[in-house]
Amino acid sequence: MNISFNLPTAELEAQFIAEATAQGLDGLKGHRSIGGCRASIYNAFPMEGVDKLVQFMDEFAKANG
């Protein structure tokens, strides 16, 4: 499953992707046709990866509200 989402500004999306990549969360840049961000979470994706992404997203939202 692909979860596509947008942040309020392109600058915030770029910051989100850069900070996520720095924490080892790769491939969150959105699809070339729709932009934004995209998390690819398939059945074989490890649950700890999902947990790490959720934790990062929560911390990012609190810091950048």
C-alpha positions as CSV (number, residue, x, y, z in Angstrom):
1,M,0.0,0.0,0.0
2,N,1.2,3.5,-0.8
3,I,0.2,6.3,1.6
4,S,0.4,9.6,-0.2
5,F,0.1,12.9,1.8
6,N,1.0,16.5,1.5
7,L,2.3,19.0,4.1
8,P,1.2,22.6,4.1
9,T,4.1,23.9,2.0
10,A,6.7,22.5,-0.4
11,E,9.4,23.8,2.0
12,L,8.0,21.8,4.9
13,E,7.8,18.7,2.7
14,A,11.4,19.1,1.7
15,Q,12.4,19.5,5.4
16,F,10.3,16.4,6.3
17,I,12.0,14.3,3.6
18,A,15.5,15.5,4.5
19,E,15.0,14.9,8.3
20,A,13.4,11.5,7.6
21,T,16.3,10.5,5.4
22,A,18.8,11.6,8.1
23,Q,17.0,9.1,10.4
24,G,17.2,6.3,7.9
25,L,13.7,6.6,6.6
26,D,14.3,6.6,2.8
27,G,12.0,6.8,-0.2
28,L,9.4,9.2,1.3
29,K,9.5,11.7,-1.7
30,G,6.2,11.7,-3.4
31,H,5.4,10.2,-6.8
32,R,6.6,12.3,-9.7
33,S,3.0,12.8,-11.0
34,I,1.4,14.0,-7.7
35,G,4.4,15.3,-5.7
36,G,4.1,15.5,-1.9
37,C,5.2,12.6,0.2
38,R,4.6,8.9,-0.1
39,A,5.2,6.0,2.3
40,S,5.3,2.6,0.7
41,I,4.2,0.1,3.3
42,Y,3.6,-3.4,1.9
43,N,2.8,-6.6,3.7
44,A,6.4,-7.7,3.9
45,F,7.5,-4.3,5.3
46,P,8.7,-4.8,8.9
47,M,6.4,-3.5,11.7
48,E,9.4,-1.9,13.4
49,G,9.8,0.3,10.3
50,V,6.2,1.4,10.5
51,D,6.7,2.2,14.2
52,K,9.8,4.2,13.4
53,L,7.9,6.2,10.7
54,V,4.9,6.9,13.0
55,Q,7.2,8.1,15.8
56,F,9.1,10.3,13.4
57,M,5.9,11.8,12.0
58,D,4.6,12.5,15.5
59,E,7.8,14.2,16.5
60,F,8.0,16.2,13.3
61,A,4.4,17.4,13.7
62,K,5.1,18.5,17.3
63,A,8.2,20.4,16.3
64,N,6.7,22.0,13.2
65,G,3.0,22.1,14.1
